[in-house]
């Protein structure tokens, strides 16, 4: 008799991860605004955390840099 295959939902897709995602997204956005650079935001399902890191220029990205969420700096125009 074959065992049933159980597919677990990844942690970052559950409701439990949403509050920590919002916090990590806010931190990444603040970091992008202060540095003026794009920040990558990626889930770590094993440790149930979010990682943020500086991204290189788009033409030099590879691997995990292509599958992460890109947080771009917000440019507010304050000219009168």
Phi, psi and omega in degrees: 000127182280145178281151177288139176276125180256123176253118179269143175286131177302146184305317186291350177261002182266164178293333181293334182274345187298314179300320179289330175296315181299320178294314180295323179295319178295319178295317179295321179294318178297320179293320178295321180293321182284325181271335184076013181244161176283141181243137175267139178235124187221141179273143172245099184291333181292313181262359179055053178225171175244136179248138174237146184205153176292139179258144173286178177303148184307325182287347181252009182276145177205165176059232185294340178292340179270341182254002181274167173278132180264124177254113182265151178294144177272126179253110179261127181272120183244015179285143183268000000 
